[in-house]
Amino acid sequence: MSDDSNLVQNRRARHDYEILETFDAGMCLKGTEIKSLRMHDVHLNEAYVKILKGEVFLIGAYIGPY
């Protein structure tokens, strides 16, 4: 099994902002979303994370159709 732990990274966020604290989290994706990630059809330019009632949501990310 290949190591797919960091298929996508928002490098611009690390350049534009000072990162004070980081968290590791996993996502539950469908098969077609995984294929799009592996093909690098993902954009995190405007993406951010929001925590609502103890749940974490990824807002503004684009995962292209496969």
Secondary structure, 3 states (H helix, E strand, C coil): CCCCCCCCCCHHHHHHCCCCCCCCCCCCCCHHHHHHHHCCCEECCCCEEEEECCEEEEECCEECCC
